[in-house]
Amino acid sequence: MARTEHLISLVRPRTYLYTPSDPQHKDRRKRDQGWLEIAKELYPQWDIFSKKQADLKLKALQTRWRSANDSFNSHLKKERSMRSGSAAMSFTPYSYAKNLDFLRPILEMRSTDTCWDDEPAEEDSSAQTQEPTNPGSPNQQMAEIAGEE
């Protein structure tokens, strides 16, 4: 099994790592513990790593997960934007799409309600008032000149 596939299989049962609605997702210690468990399973020699090496490996795992997650999200967006029919462009699925399909419900966009009206409000022309022109303003002077000709 490829390393990324193995990582995905280890992250999947730990829903608190990727599901914001999971009550344990807010617990930073729980998430850190989950990543540590994954690292120990992926690296059997974990206990002999120095603190610096362990931190680098852990960050690399988290980056690999984030990258896979982001790529799958992009894959879903492309999949949604594809048009059906013979004129549709070819679509190459993301290589780990089947492995990450469990993320689909979490990543799918939710519809939102807007507070804007579909139709603009009708304006009452009688309610509009024009500002009186200042007799000494350049606009007034131009209007007087135009009226004299």
Legacy VTK file of the C-alpha trace (Angstrom):
# vtk DataFile Version 3.0
C-alpha trace
ASCII
DATASET POLYDATA
POINTS 149 float
0.000 0.000 0.000
1.343 3.411 -0.936
2.233 5.725 1.902
-0.506 8.277 1.103
-3.141 5.542 0.874
-1.957 4.190 4.209
-2.117 7.673 5.720
-5.682 8.098 4.448
-6.677 4.723 5.896
-5.255 5.749 9.285
-6.915 9.175 9.313
-10.340 7.916 8.232
-11.448 6.350 11.557
-10.321 9.460 13.445
-13.192 11.712 12.380
-12.181 14.380 14.878
-9.170 15.166 12.661
-11.226 16.245 9.651
-14.827 16.855 10.757
-15.409 20.300 12.280
-18.807 19.213 13.626
-17.221 16.392 15.648
-17.259 17.421 19.341
-13.634 16.299 19.767
-12.443 18.403 16.818
-12.086 21.440 19.080
-9.839 19.536 21.476
-6.310 20.342 20.292
-4.754 17.712 22.566
-7.005 15.015 21.148
-6.072 15.979 17.586
-2.369 16.057 18.460
-2.705 12.624 20.081
-4.418 11.305 16.948
-1.616 12.551 14.712
0.954 11.032 17.066
-0.799 7.644 16.889
-0.797 7.832 13.093
2.890 8.779 13.002
3.829 5.881 15.278
1.965 3.475 13.038
3.501 4.831 9.839
7.022 4.985 11.271
7.858 1.870 13.316
11.179 3.478 14.331
9.325 6.519 15.750
10.748 6.073 19.250
14.346 6.465 18.065
13.709 9.764 16.271
15.034 12.893 17.914
12.488 15.508 18.949
13.377 17.600 15.900
13.095 14.632 13.514
9.782 13.601 15.041
8.390 17.126 14.691
9.478 17.282 11.049
7.922 13.885 10.279
4.693 14.881 12.016
4.481 18.166 10.095
5.164 16.284 6.849
2.304 13.863 7.593
-0.091 16.700 8.328
1.005 18.505 5.169
0.501 15.353 3.102
-3.000 14.964 4.562
-3.850 18.610 3.938
-2.571 18.339 0.374
-4.621 15.200 -0.303
-7.688 16.817 1.249
-7.260 20.014 -0.792
-6.690 18.057 -3.995
-9.821 16.021 -3.378
-11.775 19.215 -2.764
-10.526 20.592 -6.104
-11.478 17.291 -7.730
-15.025 17.632 -6.383
-15.309 21.197 -7.677
-14.195 20.107 -11.150
-16.560 17.161 -11.019
-19.491 19.450 -10.182
-18.624 21.927 -12.911
-18.390 19.279 -15.633
-21.130 19.431 -18.204
-22.760 16.248 -19.287
-22.959 15.283 -22.914
-20.609 14.446 -25.711
-19.025 17.890 -25.844
-17.836 17.705 -22.263
-14.112 18.038 -21.699
-12.198 14.988 -20.581
-11.871 14.693 -16.842
-9.028 12.883 -15.131
-10.119 11.877 -11.642
-7.859 12.506 -8.674
-5.745 9.430 -7.973
-6.917 9.132 -4.355
-10.543 10.092 -5.023
-11.874 6.634 -4.173
-9.872 6.559 -0.951
-11.085 10.015 0.086
-14.712 9.604 -0.934
-15.682 9.482 2.750
-14.923 13.241 2.845
-17.544 14.046 0.212
-20.383 14.910 2.650
-18.069 17.156 4.644
-16.610 19.009 1.667
-19.766 19.480 -0.369
-20.908 23.038 -0.428
-24.114 23.865 1.333
-26.681 26.171 -0.195
-27.088 29.507 1.489
-30.020 31.849 1.822
-29.645 35.466 0.892
-31.353 38.455 2.378
-31.558 40.229 -0.966
-34.796 40.465 -2.870
-34.895 38.971 -6.336
-36.588 42.067 -7.760
-35.425 45.609 -7.080
-37.816 47.743 -5.098
-39.929 50.106 -7.177
-39.083 53.718 -6.654
-41.821 56.271 -6.253
-40.963 59.095 -8.624
-43.176 61.532 -6.722
-41.201 60.913 -3.554
-37.993 62.010 -5.173
-37.123 65.600 -4.587
-34.732 67.661 -6.556
-32.361 69.963 -4.864
-33.098 73.578 -5.614
-30.495 75.133 -7.797
-28.394 77.871 -6.360
-29.002 81.027 -8.403
-25.340 81.899 -8.296
-24.082 78.451 -9.243
-22.397 77.760 -12.578
-25.237 75.371 -13.469
-27.815 78.115 -12.971
-25.773 80.536 -15.000
-25.453 78.021 -17.858
-29.195 77.377 -17.752
-29.902 81.109 -17.990
-27.502 81.500 -20.907
-29.032 78.540 -22.718
-32.520 79.972 -22.169
-31.582 83.383 -23.576
-30.373 82.037 -26.892
LINES 1 150
149 0 1 2 3 4 5 6 7 8 9 10 11 12 13 14 15 16 17 18 19 20 21 22 23 24 25 26 27 28 29 30 31 32 33 34 35 36 37 38 39 40 41 42 43 44 45 46 47 48 49 50 51 52 53 54 55 56 57 58 59 60 61 62 63 64 65 66 67 68 69 70 71 72 73 74 75 76 77 78 79 80 81 82 83 84 85 86 87 88 89 90 91 92 93 94 95 96 97 98 99 100 101 102 103 104 105 106 107 108 109 110 111 112 113 114 115 116 117 118 119 120 121 122 123 124 125 126 127 128 129 130 131 132 133 134 135 136 137 138 139 140 141 142 143 144 145 146 147 148
